[in-house]
Amino acid sequence: MEPTLALTSRVDARNWQKVADVARSKGFNAIDWNLDYFRIPAASNARSRFNRIADQAGVPSGFHGPCQDIEIGHIRPEVSEAARLYLMMYVDFLSHFKNTHMTLHMGSRSISMDEMDWKTGCYNLRAVSSYGKSKGVTVCIENLKGGWTSDPERIIELAEYADCGITLDLGHARGSAFIRDGRYDLEGFMEVVLPRLHSLHVYDIETPEGVHVEPVTLDNIGGALRLALANGVGWWVIELDGLEACVRTKELITRDL
């Protein structure tokens, strides 16, 4: 099995055509459109331009849902309910794309757990996931560096309840207390979530300041990449901010894995 290596639209979020052109010219197999860096228009005539560019890229599209102003687990009902409905709207938008997925956060921006409610988050994720299934969009929850989803046991519990997939962010996992403190190594973390694992975000580690670090070798993440492939998980987003870093990482994986 060969992995599908996706270019993140973080490299030039406002220029959809450039992202599509670069993905094709640099040999990426897919595009991950990160909606936290731009929003798709609600007006169907304006939205059709994005759909056309993404379709004409000639490679599959996956999506990272908005998370800056979205919190499905917020303790305040007006926040969590708005987030659920907003994400369901995006499911509608993305149903244009066949066999696609949308990755969501729960607990973004290192939010205090005092502002979160577990039952609310579980309910809302389940609702969005169920709606996604009805529209042909697979919903995935991503592990973050802190909070509930940084714990592999909690995120698999959440995904099982919500009947959704998991996007494992390797840099978040390596930057979390669960790996830094030695409770898991990266492969052990992955083994916990394998039953629901759908896709990966690939880079070396996220720093305490939130910087995604480019891998120089595959020493830190190669074992996890091979474990993912052995279990049929081949959608990998190279989630770095710079185009050249994404290209170098793609070449590193192609050469050394």
Buried (B, 14 or more C-beta within 10 A) or exposed (E): EEBBBBBBBBBBBEBBBBBBBBBBEBEBBBBBBBBBBBEBEEEEEEBEEBBEBBEEBEBBBBBBBBBEEBBBBBBEEEBBBBBBEBBBEBBEBBBBBEEBBBBBBBBBEEBEEEEBBBEBBBBBBBBBBBBBBEBBBBBBBBBBBBBBBBBBEBBBBBBEBBBBBBBBBBBBBBBBEBBEEEEBBBBBBBBBBBEBBBBBBBBBBBEEEEEBBBBEEBEBBBBBBEBBBEBEBBBBBBBBBEBEBBBBBBEBBEEEE
